[in-house]
Amino acid sequence: MLSGNTKEDTRIAFFSMEIGINSRMPTYGGGLGILAGDLLRSCADMSVPIVAVTLAINKGNLSQRLDAKGNQIELPTDWRIDDFATLMAPKVSVPIEDRYVKIQAWEYLMTGIGGYQVPIYFLDTNIFKNDISDKRITYYLYGGDKRYRLLQEMVLGIGGVRMLEALGYSNIRKHHMNEGHSALVTLELIKKMKEDKPEYKDGQILKLAREQCIFTTHTPVQAGHDRFPVPLAKCLLRGYLKDSEIDEICHEDELNMTILALDHSKYINGVAKKHGEISRDMFPGYPIDSITNGVHHVFWTSDPFRKLYDECIGGWRKDPFDLRYAISVPKEGIMQAHAEAKRLLIDFVNAKHNAGMDYDTFTLGFARRVAMYKRADLIFSNQDRLVNIAKNTGPIQIILAGKAHPSDAEGKELIKTIFEDIKKLEDDVKVVFLENYDMELAKLIIPGVDVWLNTPKRPFEASGTSGMKACINGVPSLSILDGWWLEGCMEGVTGWAIGSVDADQSDDSKDAKDLYDKLERVILPMFYGDKEAWAQIMQYTIAFNSSFFNSHRMVQQYLLNAYHV
């Protein structure tokens, strides 16, 4: 294990637009930020010499309220960064258009299991000396338009490198860009190298910069990669680069941040084996590897299971690979721990919604960002079939949650459609949609359901990590064969697949039929009729999946394949 957490010892800098630390710090929007937080938790546990840079998000990510018809109302989150982090003395400036924007940094220390601390710096432009418009750059996560987004990415990439230098991090050897938002890191490194080594040619400088850069891409959807029109790039970057230099980094009349990062990184990876394949097809010619995502095993384990593991698997907190010994944990203990987690969830749902749910009914859970490709409504696509299964095979209750992006009109309409489905089913299947899905709600929903449902359209699930959080709590998945589930699914052992692995594209009707068939013929009969077999499924999903799909293993792979420190 690496030791030492001084600035001189720190070798790795991690840049991410969002980092999820806890629900009281609304500096994350979804899976990207949650994953970043889990990676840093494992780095702290494993004493990895890393420092992280992100944005302050002064106004917080949206707080979701839902009216009786499912209309999403977005409210700012009231929070103060100084309740959690310490303001650092240095300030740096980034040239934007014809002015300099000042940046300050707040330090939050992520403490690991052995006391090792990983610093996370939140960049903040809400400074008295800045113009009001510049103060707002770090107000809202991702902002509204392309101009706002590029301003944020200039602060993160250019300002992030400058802030680390100002803070005294003089020995950074690797710069890890978590998605393309931080791609301007590469240009700032090149600018610094040209100043430090004026005798070097451009090719030599580029080679040196690439040696220092690592890039992780997270989306298999072209629309998910940031692109900026050349006129906008030249307008905002004109105080930083010459027009000719901007032309050199633009492709097809746009500044593509993913391609900028790809061109300047020696190590590149997708976030699951399948996603690595898709990324190589999307960006041919680049040596794109894959490191499958993982979740922090202790953070996402519910209290009942923490107690069980502490009693039966002594070293699991330090080494999640020890969770493979769940194979010898008494099944009665697993069932009892799950029953406790389920009681907590059902009590919460009934108190909040007067839903009349009970502890013994089979409970299906689905909670993701609400986007059309995730198909949160697939379970409701044949309501007659769903009601028939509930009446003749065994009762079903369903718990859903998720936010639509503020600019995603289709996602917002989907929530309203689900509310209509809930109303139609109220006499036969109890369904609730919980508002304001965040980390704390996830830690309540995921361990408390009996099966975790995931229904994205193939091949748009880069990885997905909600099912990984479920398996740590003994909850098997019923999921489309995409992302991590292609690697984690052992049919009838760790859960069940929806659809065929051979299908390149999803078919809604076929996937819905397979979903209903699995519920009716396999899952519900086992849940209600064979508790021993059900307990074994729970045991296997812990032993086989949670011992591998965790962020400790993920960080070990980054150390071996990318960081080399």
Secondary structure, 3 states (H helix, E strand, C coil): CCCCCCCCCCCEEEEECCCCCCCCCCCCCCHHHHHHHHHHHHHHHCCCCEEEEEECCCCCCCEEEECCCCCEEEECCCCCHHHCCEECCCCEEEEECCEEEEEEEEEEEEECCCCCEEEEEEEECCCCCCCHHHHHHHCCCCCCCHHHHHHHHHHHHHHHHHHHHHHCCCCCCEEEEECHHHCCHHHHHHHHHHHHCCCCCHHHHHHHHHHHEEEECCCCCHHHCCEEEHHHHHHHHCCCCCHHHHHHHCECCEEEHHHHHHHCCCEEEECCHHHHHHHHHHCCCCCEEECCCCECCCCCCCHHHHHHHHHHCCCCCCCHHHHHHHHHCCHHHHHHHHHHHHHHHHHHHHHHHCCCCCCCCEEEEEECCCCHHHCCCHHHCCHHHHHHHHHHCCCEEEEEECCCCCCCHHHHHHHHHHHHHHHHHCCCCEEEEECCCCHHHHHHHHHHCCEEEECCCCCCCCCCCHHHHHHHCCCCEEEECCCCHHHHCCECCCEEEECCCCCCCCCHHHHHHHHHHHHHHHHHHHHHHCHHHHHHHHHHHHHHHHCCCEHHHHHHHHHHHHHCC
